[in-house]
């Protein structure tokens, strides 16, 4: 039998984990980015989506960068 490839985690799911574990609270992130707290909450709970502009704001606020691995 061949090896199974591990299931990849979506970028949205990874961002949810980062936001939840970050030293800044969701409230702080909302205030610093201008993103509505209810919009942030819907995203965290998987019932809402974020625009690319909103994702960019969160990335800047949390100083996130992509790291490509092989």
PDB file of N, H, CA, C and O in Angstrom:
ATOM      1  N   UNK A   1       0.833  -1.184   0.000  1.00  0.00           N
ATOM      2  CA  UNK A   1       0.000   0.000   0.000  1.00  0.00           C
ATOM      3  C   UNK A   1       0.874   1.243   0.000  1.00  0.00           C
ATOM      4  O   UNK A   1       1.908   1.290   0.666  1.00  0.00           O
ATOM      5  N   UNK A   2       0.448   2.244  -0.751  1.00  0.00           N
ATOM      6  H   UNK A   2      -0.392   2.205  -1.291  1.00  0.00           H
ATOM      7  CA  UNK A   2       1.201   3.481  -0.837  1.00  0.00           C
ATOM      8  C   UNK A   2       0.951   4.386   0.366  1.00  0.00           C
ATOM      9  O   UNK A   2      -0.004   4.212   1.123  1.00  0.00           O
ATOM     10  N   UNK A   3       1.829   5.335   0.506  1.00  0.00           N
ATOM     11  H   UNK A   3       2.605   5.476  -0.109  1.00  0.00           H
ATOM     12  CA  UNK A   3       1.671   6.300   1.591  1.00  0.00           C
ATOM     13  C   UNK A   3       0.534   7.262   1.261  1.00  0.00           C
ATOM     14  O   UNK A   3       0.345   7.666   0.114  1.00  0.00           O
ATOM     15  N   UNK A   4      -0.193   7.602   2.270  1.00  0.00           N
ATOM     16  H   UNK A   4      -0.039   7.273   3.202  1.00  0.00           H
ATOM     17  CA  UNK A   4      -1.237   8.612   2.108  1.00  0.00           C
ATOM     18  C   UNK A   4      -0.626   9.987   2.305  1.00  0.00           C
ATOM     19  O   UNK A   4       0.193  10.209   3.197  1.00  0.00           O
ATOM     20  N   UNK A   5      -1.047  10.899   1.447  1.00  0.00           N
ATOM     21  H   UNK A   5      -1.712  10.719   0.722  1.00  0.00           H
ATOM     22  CA  UNK A   5      -0.610  12.272   1.627  1.00  0.00           C
ATOM     23  C   UNK A   5      -1.445  12.894   2.743  1.00  0.00           C
ATOM     24  O   UNK A   5      -2.657  12.689   2.804  1.00  0.00           O
ATOM     25  N   UNK A   6      -0.798  13.649   3.619  1.00  0.00           N
ATOM     26  H   UNK A   6       0.187  13.815   3.569  1.00  0.00           H
ATOM     27  CA  UNK A   6      -1.578  14.285   4.680  1.00  0.00           C
ATOM     28  C   UNK A   6      -2.537  15.314   4.077  1.00  0.00           C
ATOM     29  O   UNK A   6      -2.211  16.006   3.112  1.00  0.00           O
ATOM     30  N   UNK A   7      -3.714  15.393   4.669  1.00  0.00           N
ATOM     31  H   UNK A   7      -3.979  14.831   5.453  1.00  0.00           H
ATOM     32  CA  UNK A   7      -4.696  16.365   4.202  1.00  0.00           C
ATOM     33  C   UNK A   7      -4.175  17.769   4.475  1.00  0.00           C
ATOM     34  O   UNK A   7      -3.713  18.075   5.574  1.00  0.00           O
ATOM     35  N   UNK A   8      -4.259  18.608   3.461  1.00  0.00           N
ATOM     36  H   UNK A   8      -4.635  18.359   2.568  1.00  0.00           H
ATOM     37  CA  UNK A   8      -3.796  19.980   3.613  1.00  0.00           C
ATOM     38  C   UNK A   8      -4.876  20.824   4.282  1.00  0.00           C
ATOM     39  O   UNK A   8      -6.068  20.665   4.020  1.00  0.00           O
ATOM     40  N   UNK A   9      -4.434  21.710   5.136  1.00  0.00           N
ATOM     41  H   UNK A   9      -3.466  21.840   5.348  1.00  0.00           H
ATOM     42  CA  UNK A   9      -5.338  22.613   5.815  1.00  0.00           C
ATOM     43  C   UNK A   9      -5.504  23.859   4.956  1.00  0.00           C
ATOM     44  O   UNK A   9      -4.522  24.403   4.451  1.00  0.00           O
ATOM     45  N   UNK A  10      -6.732  24.310   4.790  1.00  0.00           N
ATOM     46  H   UNK A  10      -7.530  23.868   5.200  1.00  0.00           H
ATOM     47  CA  UNK A  10      -6.987  25.490   3.959  1.00  0.00           C
ATOM     48  C   UNK A  10      -6.344  26.728   4.582  1.00  0.00           C
ATOM     49  O   UNK A  10      -6.090  26.775   5.786  1.00  0.00           O
ATOM     50  N   UNK A  11      -6.090  27.713   3.750  1.00  0.00           N
ATOM     51  H   UNK A  11      -6.296  27.674   2.772  1.00  0.00           H
ATOM     52  CA  UNK A  11      -5.533  28.973   4.246  1.00  0.00           C
ATOM     53  C   UNK A  11      -6.487  29.634   5.233  1.00  0.00           C
ATOM     54  O   UNK A  11      -6.047  30.222   6.221  1.00  0.00           O
ATOM     55  N   UNK A  12      -7.792  29.542   4.973  1.00  0.00           N
ATOM     56  H   UNK A  12      -8.149  29.065   4.170  1.00  0.00           H
ATOM     57  CA  UNK A  12      -8.776  30.128   5.887  1.00  0.00           C
ATOM     58  C   UNK A  12      -8.703  29.476   7.264  1.00  0.00           C
ATOM     59  O   UNK A  12      -8.725  30.160   8.287  1.00  0.00           O
ATOM     60  N   UNK A  13      -8.614  28.144   7.277  1.00  0.00           N
ATOM     61  H   UNK A  13      -8.596  27.588   6.446  1.00  0.00           H
ATOM     62  CA  UNK A  13      -8.513  27.441   8.560  1.00  0.00           C
ATOM     63  C   UNK A  13      -7.214  27.784   9.283  1.00  0.00           C
ATOM     64  O   UNK A  13      -7.200  27.942  10.504  1.00  0.00           O
ATOM     65  N   UNK A  14      -6.131  27.897   8.531  1.00  0.00           N
ATOM     66  H   UNK A  14      -6.142  27.769   7.539  1.00  0.00           H
ATOM     67  CA  UNK A  14      -4.856  28.276   9.141  1.00  0.00           C
ATOM     68  C   UNK A  14      -4.939  29.681   9.737  1.00  0.00           C
ATOM     69  O   UNK A  14      -4.423  29.931  10.826  1.00  0.00           O
ATOM     70  N   UNK A  15      -5.596  30.600   9.012  1.00  0.00           N
ATOM     71  H   UNK A  15      -6.015  30.396   8.128  1.00  0.00           H
ATOM     72  CA  UNK A  15      -5.735  31.971   9.516  1.00  0.00           C
ATOM     73  C   UNK A  15      -6.592  32.002  10.771  1.00  0.00           C
ATOM     74  O   UNK A  15      -6.303  32.763  11.694  1.00  0.00           O
ATOM     75  N   UNK A  16      -7.637  31.194  10.820  1.00  0.00           N
ATOM     76  H   UNK A  16      -7.872  30.576  10.069  1.00  0.00           H
ATOM     77  CA  UNK A  16      -8.471  31.144  12.026  1.00  0.00           C
ATOM     78  C   UNK A  16      -7.637  30.729  13.239  1.00  0.00           C
ATOM     79  O   UNK A  16      -7.766  31.312  14.315  1.00  0.00           O
ATOM     80  N   UNK A  17      -6.795  29.736  13.062  1.00  0.00           N
ATOM     81  H   UNK A  17      -6.690  29.262  12.188  1.00  0.00           H
ATOM     82  CA  UNK A  17      -5.942  29.259  14.160  1.00  0.00           C
ATOM     83  C   UNK A  17      -4.963  30.362  14.574  1.00  0.00           C
ATOM     84  O   UNK A  17      -4.756  30.595  15.765  1.00  0.00           O
ATOM     85  N   UNK A  18      -4.370  31.030  13.601  1.00  0.00           N
ATOM     86  H   UNK A  18      -4.538  30.841  12.633  1.00  0.00           H
ATOM     87  CA  UNK A  18      -3.415  32.100  13.900  1.00  0.00           C
ATOM     88  C   UNK A  18      -4.093  33.205  14.699  1.00  0.00           C
ATOM     89  O   UNK A  18      -3.552  33.679  15.698  1.00  0.00           O
ATOM     90  N   UNK A  19      -5.284  33.613  14.253  1.00  0.00           N
ATOM     91  H   UNK A  19      -5.723  33.227  13.442  1.00  0.00           H
ATOM     92  CA  UNK A  19      -6.009  34.680  14.948  1.00  0.00           C
ATOM     93  C   UNK A  19      -6.336  34.261  16.373  1.00  0.00           C
ATOM     94  O   UNK A  19      -6.152  35.042  17.307  1.00  0.00           O
ATOM     95  N   UNK A  20      -6.818  33.038  16.550  1.00  0.00           N
ATOM     96  H   UNK A  20      -6.967  32.403  15.791  1.00  0.00           H
ATOM     97  CA  UNK A  20      -7.199  32.566  17.882  1.00  0.00           C
ATOM     98  C   UNK A  20      -6.000  32.455  18.827  1.00  0.00           C
ATOM     99  O   UNK A  20      -6.138  32.675  20.030  1.00  0.00           O
ATOM    100  N   UNK A  21      -4.825  32.115  18.289  1.00  0.00           N
ATOM    101  H   UNK A  21      -4.713  31.937  17.311  1.00  0.00           H
ATOM    102  CA  UNK A  21      -3.644  31.919  19.137  1.00  0.00           C
ATOM    103  C   UNK A  21      -2.790  33.174  19.278  1.00  0.00           C
ATOM    104  O   UNK A  21      -1.863  33.201  20.087  1.00  0.00           O
ATOM    105  N   UNK A  22      -3.089  34.211  18.503  1.00  0.00           N
ATOM    106  H   UNK A  22      -3.842  34.190  17.846  1.00  0.00           H
ATOM    107  CA  UNK A  22      -2.247  35.405  18.501  1.00  0.00           C
ATOM    108  C   UNK A  22      -2.372  36.162  19.818  1.00  0.00           C
ATOM    109  O   UNK A  22      -3.393  36.090  20.502  1.00  0.00           O
ATOM    110  N   UNK A  23      -1.314  36.886  20.154  1.00  0.00           N
ATOM    111  H   UNK A  23      -0.485  36.945  19.598  1.00  0.00           H
ATOM    112  CA  UNK A  23      -1.338  37.668  21.393  1.00  0.00           C
ATOM    113  C   UNK A  23      -2.353  38.805  21.333  1.00  0.00           C
ATOM    114  O   UNK A  23      -2.846  39.252  22.369  1.00  0.00           O
ATOM    115  N   UNK A  24      -2.668  39.273  20.130  1.00  0.00           N
ATOM    116  H   UNK A  24      -2.267  38.910  19.289  1.00  0.00           H
ATOM    117  CA  UNK A  24      -3.703  40.304  19.985  1.00  0.00           C
ATOM    118  C   UNK A  24      -5.062  39.623  19.994  1.00  0.00           C
ATOM    119  O   UNK A  24      -5.250  38.578  19.370  1.00  0.00           O
ATOM    120  N   UNK A  25      -5.993  40.215  20.697  1.00  0.00           N
ATOM    121  H   UNK A  25      -5.841  41.064  21.204  1.00  0.00           H
ATOM    122  CA  UNK A  25      -7.347  39.657  20.730  1.00  0.00           C
ATOM    123  C   UNK A  25      -8.067  39.976  19.420  1.00  0.00           C
ATOM    124  O   UNK A  25      -7.645  40.845  18.657  1.00  0.00           O
ATOM    125  N   UNK A  26      -9.151  39.261  19.180  1.00  0.00           N
ATOM    126  H   UNK A  26      -9.493  38.555  19.800  1.00  0.00           H
ATOM    127  CA  UNK A  26      -9.962  39.557  17.994  1.00  0.00           C
ATOM    128  C   UNK A  26     -10.453  41.001  18.037  1.00  0.00           C
ATOM    129  O   UNK A  26     -10.535  41.670  17.007  1.00  0.00           O
ATOM    130  N   UNK A  27     -10.776  41.471  19.233  1.00  0.00           N
ATOM    131  H   UNK A  27     -10.709  40.928  20.070  1.00  0.00           H
ATOM    132  CA  UNK A  27     -11.223  42.855  19.397  1.00  0.00           C
ATOM    133  C   UNK A  27     -10.117  43.828  18.981  1.00  0.00           C
ATOM    134  O   UNK A  27     -10.375  44.790  18.257  1.00  0.00           O
ATOM    135  N   UNK A  28      -8.896  43.580  19.433  1.00  0.00           N
ATOM    136  H   UNK A  28      -8.687  42.798  20.020  1.00  0.00           H
ATOM    137  CA  UNK A  28      -7.767  44.441  19.054  1.00  0.00           C
ATOM    138  C   UNK A  28      -7.549  44.426  17.544  1.00  0.00           C
ATOM    139  O   UNK A  28      -7.334  45.472  16.931  1.00  0.00           O
ATOM    140  N   UNK A  29      -7.606  43.251  16.956  1.00  0.00           N
ATOM    141  H   UNK A  29      -7.781  42.402  17.454  1.00  0.00           H
ATOM    142  CA  UNK A  29      -7.424  43.132  15.512  1.00  0.00           C
ATOM    143  C   UNK A  29      -8.508  43.916  14.782  1.00  0.00           C
ATOM    144  O   UNK A  29      -8.227  44.630  13.820  1.00  0.00           O
ATOM    145  N   UNK A  30      -9.748  43.778  15.245  1.00  0.00           N
ATOM    146  H   UNK A  30      -9.976  43.198  16.027  1.00  0.00           H
ATOM    147  CA  UNK A  30     -10.860  44.505  14.631  1.00  0.00           C
ATOM    148  C   UNK A  30     -10.639  46.011  14.707  1.00  0.00           C
ATOM    149  O   UNK A  30     -10.837  46.718  13.719  1.00  0.00           O
ATOM    150  N   UNK A  31     -10.237  46.498  15.857  1.00  0.00           N
ATOM    151  H   UNK A  31     -10.077  45.924  16.660  1.00  0.00           H
ATOM    152  CA  UNK A  31     -10.017  47.936  16.036  1.00  0.00           C
ATOM    153  C   UNK A  31      -8.861  48.445  15.183  1.00  0.00           C
ATOM    154  O   UNK A  31      -8.966  49.501  14.559  1.00  0.00           O
ATOM    155  N   UNK A  32      -7.757  47.698  15.155  1.00  0.00           N
ATOM    156  H   UNK A  32      -7.672  46.840  15.662  1.00  0.00           H
ATOM    157  CA  UNK A  32      -6.576  48.138  14.409  1.00  0.00           C
ATOM    158  C   UNK A  32      -6.777  48.096  12.895  1.00  0.00           C
ATOM    159  O   UNK A  32      -6.167  48.874  12.161  1.00  0.00           O
ATOM    160  N   UNK A  33      -7.631  47.191  12.435  1.00  0.00           N
ATOM    161  H   UNK A  33      -8.126  46.559  13.032  1.00  0.00           H
ATOM    162  CA  UNK A  33      -7.832  47.033  10.992  1.00  0.00           C
ATOM    163  C   UNK A  33      -9.080  47.733  10.477  1.00  0.00           C
ATOM    164  O   UNK A  33      -9.219  47.948   9.272  1.00  0.00           O
ATOM    165  N   UNK A  34      -9.982  48.087  11.369  1.00  0.00           N
ATOM    166  H   UNK A  34      -9.870  47.912  12.348  1.00  0.00           H
ATOM    167  CA  UNK A  34     -11.246  48.681  10.952  1.00  0.00           C
ATOM    168  C   UNK A  34     -12.262  47.650  10.496  1.00  0.00           C
ATOM    169  O   UNK A  34     -13.290  48.001   9.918  1.00  0.00           O
ATOM    170  N   UNK A  35     -11.980  46.378  10.752  1.00  0.00           N
ATOM    171  H   UNK A  35     -11.145  46.092  11.222  1.00  0.00           H
ATOM    172  CA  UNK A  35     -12.896  45.299  10.389  1.00  0.00           C
ATOM    173  C   UNK A  35     -13.956  45.179  11.478  1.00  0.00           C
ATOM    174  O   UNK A  35     -13.641  45.166  12.668  1.00  0.00           O
ATOM    175  N   UNK A  36     -15.200  45.092  11.061  1.00  0.00           N
ATOM    176  H   UNK A  36     -15.456  45.102  10.094  1.00  0.00           H
ATOM    177  CA  UNK A  36     -16.304  44.966  12.005  1.00  0.00           C
ATOM    178  C   UNK A  36     -16.122  43.690  12.843  1.00  0.00           C
ATOM    179  O   UNK A  36     -15.824  42.620  12.312  1.00  0.00           O
ATOM    180  N   UNK A  37     -16.308  43.830  14.156  1.00  0.00           N
ATOM    181  H   UNK A  37     -16.550  44.699  14.587  1.00  0.00           H
ATOM    182  CA  UNK A  37     -16.108  42.695  15.064  1.00  0.00           C
ATOM    183  C   UNK A  37     -17.054  41.538  14.742  1.00  0.00           C
ATOM    184  O   UNK A  37     -16.676  40.376  14.891  1.00  0.00           O
ATOM    185  N   UNK A  38     -18.275  41.839  14.303  1.00  0.00           N
ATOM    186  H   UNK A  38     -18.582  42.783  14.182  1.00  0.00           H
ATOM    187  CA  UNK A  38     -19.209  40.755  13.970  1.00  0.00           C
ATOM    188  C   UNK A  38     -18.761  40.027  12.701  1.00  0.00           C
ATOM    189  O   UNK A  38     -18.954  38.817  12.581  1.00  0.00           O
ATOM    190  N   UNK A  39     -18.166  40.755  11.758  1.00  0.00           N
ATOM    191  H   UNK A  39     -18.009  41.738  11.856  1.00  0.00           H
ATOM    192  CA  UNK A  39     -17.629  40.124  10.548  1.00  0.00           C
ATOM    193  C   UNK A  39     -16.481  39.185  10.923  1.00  0.00           C
ATOM    194  O   UNK A  39     -16.385  38.072  10.406  1.00  0.00           O
ATOM    195  N   UNK A  40     -15.621  39.641  11.821  1.00  0.00           N
ATOM    196  H   UNK A  40     -15.700  40.545  12.241  1.00  0.00           H
ATOM    197  CA  UNK A  40     -14.502  38.824  12.288  1.00  0.00           C
ATOM    198  C   UNK A  40     -15.033  37.570  12.990  1.00  0.00           C
ATOM    199  O   UNK A  40     -14.512  36.475  12.780  1.00  0.00           O
ATOM    200  N   UNK A  41     -16.055  37.725  13.813  1.00  0.00           N
ATOM    201  H   UNK A  41     -16.478  38.615  13.984  1.00  0.00           H
ATOM    202  CA  UNK A  41     -16.632  36.604  14.535  1.00  0.00           C
ATOM    203  C   UNK A  41     -17.228  35.574  13.570  1.00  0.00           C
ATOM    204  O   UNK A  41     -17.041  34.372  13.756  1.00  0.00           O
ATOM    205  N   UNK A  42     -17.936  36.035  12.555  1.00  0.00           N
ATOM    206  H   UNK A  42     -18.088  37.012  12.404  1.00  0.00           H
ATOM    207  CA  UNK A  42     -18.516  35.113  11.571  1.00  0.00           C
ATOM    208  C   UNK A  42     -17.419  34.333  10.849  1.00  0.00           C
ATOM    209  O   UNK A  42     -17.574  33.140  10.589  1.00  0.00           O
ATOM    210  N   UNK A  43     -16.312  35.002  10.525  1.00  0.00           N
ATOM    211  H   UNK A  43     -16.186  35.971  10.736  1.00  0.00           H
ATOM    212  CA  UNK A  43     -15.201  34.317   9.876  1.00  0.00           C
ATOM    213  C   UNK A  43     -14.616  33.246  10.795  1.00  0.00           C
ATOM    214  O   UNK A  43     -14.401  32.111  10.368  1.00  0.00           O
ATOM    215  N   UNK A  44     -14.360  33.599  12.046  1.00  0.00           N
ATOM    216  H   UNK A  44     -14.534  34.521  12.392  1.00  0.00           H
ATOM    217  CA  UNK A  44     -13.770  32.671  13.010  1.00  0.00           C
ATOM    218  C   UNK A  44     -14.651  31.437  13.189  1.00  0.00           C
ATOM    219  O   UNK A  44     -14.142  30.325  13.334  1.00  0.00           O
ATOM    220  N   UNK A  45     -15.963  31.628  13.180  1.00  0.00           N
ATOM    221  H   UNK A  45     -16.377  32.531  13.063  1.00  0.00           H
ATOM    222  CA  UNK A  45     -16.891  30.517  13.382  1.00  0.00           C
ATOM    223  C   UNK A  45     -17.251  29.801  12.087  1.00  0.00           C
ATOM    224  O   UNK A  45     -18.063  28.876  12.096  1.00  0.00           O
ATOM    225  N   UNK A  46     -16.655  30.221  10.973  1.00  0.00           N
ATOM    226  H   UNK A  46     -15.996  30.973  10.966  1.00  0.00           H
ATOM    227  CA  UNK A  46     -16.856  29.535   9.710  1.00  0.00           C
ATOM    228  C   UNK A  46     -18.169  29.834   9.015  1.00  0.00           C
ATOM    229  O   UNK A  46     -18.562  29.120   8.092  1.00  0.00           O
ATOM    230  N   UNK A  47     -18.852  30.882   9.448  1.00  0.00           N
ATOM    231  H   UNK A  47     -18.533  31.462  10.198  1.00  0.00           H
ATOM    232  CA  UNK A  47     -20.139  31.218   8.836  1.00  0.00           C
ATOM    233  C   UNK A  47     -20.045  32.447   7.936  1.00  0.00           C
ATOM    234  O   UNK A  47     -21.043  32.857   7.343  1.00  0.00           O
ATOM    235  N   UNK A  48     -18.873  33.030   7.831  1.00  0.00           N
ATOM    236  H   UNK A  48     -18.063  32.697   8.314  1.00  0.00           H
ATOM    237  CA  UNK A  48     -18.691  34.205   6.985  1.00  0.00           C
ATOM    238  C   UNK A  48     -17.347  34.159   6.281  1.00  0.00           C
ATOM    239  O   UNK A  48     -16.450  33.404   6.657  1.00  0.00           O
ATOM    240  N   UNK A  49     -17.232  34.968   5.269  1.00  0.00           N
ATOM    241  H   UNK A  49     -17.961  35.581   4.964  1.00  0.00           H
ATOM    242  CA  UNK A  49     -15.993  35.030   4.488  1.00  0.00           C
ATOM    243  C   UNK A  49     -15.416  36.441   4.569  1.00  0.00           C
ATOM    244  O   UNK A  49     -16.099  37.397   4.939  1.00  0.00           O
ATOM    245  N   UNK A  50     -14.148  36.536   4.215  1.00  0.00           N
ATOM    246  H   UNK A  50     -13.593  35.759   3.916  1.00  0.00           H
ATOM    247  CA  UNK A  50     -13.474  37.832   4.199  1.00  0.00           C
ATOM    248  C   UNK A  50     -13.009  38.157   2.786  1.00  0.00           C
ATOM    249  O   UNK A  50     -12.636  37.266   2.023  1.00  0.00           O
ATOM    250  N   UNK A  51     -13.035  39.432   2.449  1.00  0.00           N
ATOM    251  H   UNK A  51     -13.339  40.156   3.068  1.00  0.00           H
ATOM    252  CA  UNK A  51     -12.537  39.858   1.144  1.00  0.00           C
ATOM    253  C   UNK A  51     -11.013  39.848   1.150  1.00  0.00           C
ATOM    254  O   UNK A  51     -10.390  39.770   2.209  1.00  0.00           O
ATOM    255  N   UNK A  52     -10.424  39.928  -0.023  1.00  0.00           N
ATOM    256  H   UNK A  52     -10.929  39.991  -0.883  1.00  0.00           H
ATOM    257  CA  UNK A  52      -8.957  39.960  -0.093  1.00  0.00           C
ATOM    258  C   UNK A  52      -8.416  41.214   0.576  1.00  0.00           C
ATOM    259  O   UNK A  52      -7.345  41.168   1.181  1.00  0.00           O
ATOM    260  N   UNK A  53      -9.121  42.327   0.486  1.00  0.00           N
ATOM    261  H   UNK A  53      -9.991  42.365  -0.005  1.00  0.00           H
ATOM    262  CA  UNK A  53      -8.686  43.548   1.176  1.00  0.00           C
ATOM    263  C   UNK A  53      -8.662  43.337   2.685  1.00  0.00           C
ATOM    264  O   UNK A  53      -7.732  43.769   3.366  1.00  0.00           O
ATOM    265  N   UNK A  54      -9.681  42.678   3.195  1.00  0.00           N
ATOM    266  H   UNK A  54     -10.436  42.327   2.642  1.00  0.00           H
ATOM    267  CA  UNK A  54      -9.758  42.393   4.627  1.00  0.00           C
ATOM    268  C   UNK A  54      -8.655  41.433   5.047  1.00  0.00           C
ATOM    269  O   UNK A  54      -8.039  41.611   6.097  1.00  0.00           O
ATOM    270  N   UNK A  55      -8.408  40.425   4.234  1.00  0.00           N
ATOM    271  H   UNK A  55      -8.908  40.281   3.381  1.00  0.00           H
ATOM    272  CA  UNK A  55      -7.318  39.488   4.533  1.00  0.00           C
ATOM    273  C   UNK A  55      -5.980  40.210   4.556  1.00  0.00           C
ATOM    274  O   UNK A  55      -5.137  39.933   5.409  1.00  0.00           O
ATOM    275  N   UNK A  56      -5.781  41.141   3.617  1.00  0.00           N
ATOM    276  H   UNK A  56      -6.466  41.366   2.924  1.00  0.00           H
ATOM    277  CA  UNK A  56      -4.547  41.922   3.590  1.00  0.00           C
ATOM    278  C   UNK A  56      -4.389  42.743   4.875  1.00  0.00           C
ATOM    279  O   UNK A  56      -3.292  42.831   5.428  1.00  0.00           O
ATOM    280  N   UNK A  57      -5.476  43.335   5.341  1.00  0.00           N
ATOM    281  H   UNK A  57      -6.366  43.263   4.892  1.00  0.00           H
ATOM    282  CA  UNK A  57      -5.430  44.136   6.569  1.00  0.00           C
ATOM    283  C   UNK A  57      -5.043  43.277   7.772  1.00  0.00           C
ATOM    284  O   UNK A  57      -4.233  43.687   8.603  1.00  0.00           O
ATOM    285  N   UNK A  58      -5.627  42.087   7.858  1.00  0.00           N
ATOM    286  H   UNK A  58      -6.286  41.753   7.183  1.00  0.00           H
ATOM    287  CA  UNK A  58      -5.300  41.183   8.959  1.00  0.00           C
ATOM    288  C   UNK A  58      -3.837  40.751   8.868  1.00  0.00           C
ATOM    289  O   UNK A  58      -3.125  40.728   9.872  1.00  0.00           O
ATOM    290  N   UNK A  59      -3.399  40.412   7.665  1.00  0.00           N
ATOM    291  H   UNK A  59      -3.977  40.431   6.850  1.00  0.00           H
ATOM    292  CA  UNK A  59      -2.008  40.020   7.473  1.00  0.00           C
ATOM    293  C   UNK A  59      -1.032  41.098   7.904  1.00  0.00           C
ATOM    294  O   UNK A  59      -0.018  40.809   8.540  1.00  0.00           O
ATOM    295  N   UNK A  60      -1.336  42.342   7.556  1.00  0.00           N
ATOM    296  H   UNK A  60      -2.159  42.577   7.040  1.00  0.00           H
ATOM    297  CA  UNK A  60      -0.472  43.460   7.962  1.00  0.00           C
ATOM    298  C   UNK A  60      -0.505  43.657   9.476  1.00  0.00           C
ATOM    299  O   UNK A  60       0.530  43.864  10.109  1.00  0.00           O
ATOM    300  N   UNK A  61      -1.691  43.591  10.041  1.00  0.00           N
ATOM    301  H   UNK A  61      -2.533  43.422   9.527  1.00  0.00           H
ATOM    302  CA  UNK A  61      -1.851  43.792  11.484  1.00  0.00           C
ATOM    303  C   UNK A  61      -1.066  42.758  12.286  1.00  0.00           C
ATOM    304  O   UNK A  61      -0.459  43.077  13.308  1.00  0.00           O
ATOM    305  N   UNK A  62      -1.088  41.521  11.809  1.00  0.00           N
ATOM    306  H   UNK A  62      -1.582  41.262  10.978  1.00  0.00           H
ATOM    307  CA  UNK A  62      -0.425  40.430  12.534  1.00  0.00           C
ATOM    308  C   UNK A  62       0.977  40.148  12.018  1.00  0.00           C
ATOM    309  O   UNK A  62       1.653  39.233  12.488  1.00  0.00           O
ATOM    310  N   UNK A  63       1.410  40.952  11.036  1.00  0.00           N
ATOM    311  H   UNK A  63       0.861  41.695  10.654  1.00  0.00           H
ATOM    312  CA  UNK A  63       2.742  40.812  10.446  1.00  0.00           C
ATOM    313  C   UNK A  63       2.953  39.400   9.889  1.00  0.00           C
ATOM    314  O   UNK A  63       3.973  38.763  10.153  1.00  0.00           O
ATOM    315  N   UNK A  64       1.969  38.923   9.113  1.00  0.00           N
ATOM    316  H   UNK A  64       1.141  39.441   8.899  1.00  0.00           H
ATOM    317  CA  UNK A  64       2.030  37.574   8.560  1.00  0.00           C
ATOM    318  C   UNK A  64       2.738  37.570   7.219  1.00  0.00           C
ATOM    319  O   UNK A  64       2.612  38.510   6.433  1.00  0.00           O
ATOM    320  N   UNK A  65       3.484  36.506   6.964  1.00  0.00           N
ATOM    321  H   UNK A  65       3.587  35.743   7.602  1.00  0.00           H
ATOM    322  CA  UNK A  65       4.178  36.310   5.690  1.00  0.00           C
ATOM    323  C   UNK A  65       4.043  34.840   5.307  1.00  0.00           C
ATOM    324  O   UNK A  65       4.025  33.964   6.172  1.00  0.00           O
ATOM    325  N   UNK A  66       3.951  34.581   4.027  1.00  0.00           N
ATOM    326  H   UNK A  66       3.966  35.292   3.324  1.00  0.00           H
ATOM    327  CA  UNK A  66       3.904  33.201   3.544  1.00  0.00           C
ATOM    328  C   UNK A  66       5.301  32.608   3.575  1.00  0.00           C
ATOM    329  O   UNK A  66       6.296  33.290   3.333  1.00  0.00           O
ATOM    330  N   UNK A  67       5.344  31.332   3.876  1.00  0.00           N
ATOM    331  H   UNK A  67       4.535  30.778   4.072  1.00  0.00           H
ATOM    332  CA  UNK A  67       6.588  30.581   3.792  1.00  0.00           C
ATOM    333  C   UNK A  67       6.295  29.370   2.928  1.00  0.00           C
ATOM    334  O   UNK A  67       5.435  28.554   3.259  1.00  0.00           O
ATOM    335  N   UNK A  68       7.007  29.257   1.830  1.00  0.00           N
ATOM    336  H   UNK A  68       7.705  29.920   1.561  1.00  0.00           H
ATOM    337  CA  UNK A  68       6.787  28.156   0.914  1.00  0.00           C
ATOM    338  C   UNK A  68       7.668  26.980   1.348  1.00  0.00           C
ATOM    339  O   UNK A  68       8.874  27.121   1.551  1.00  0.00           O
ATOM    340  N   UNK A  69       7.024  25.815   1.484  1.00  0.00           N
ATOM    341  H   UNK A  69       6.044  25.701   1.319  1.00  0.00           H
ATOM    342  CA  UNK A  69       7.772  24.603   1.820  1.00  0.00           C
ATOM    343  C   UNK A  69       7.539  23.575   0.720  1.00  0.00           C
ATOM    344  O   UNK A  69       6.524  23.608   0.024  1.00  0.00           O
ATOM    345  N   UNK A  70       8.468  22.688   0.581  1.00  0.00           N
ATOM    346  H   UNK A  70       9.292  22.661   1.146  1.00  0.00           H
ATOM    347  CA  UNK A  70       8.351  21.655  -0.452  1.00  0.00           C
ATOM    348  C   UNK A  70       8.013  20.338   0.150  1.00  0.00           C
ATOM    349  O   UNK A  70       7.874  19.348  -0.568  1.00  0.00           O
TER     350      UNK A  70
END
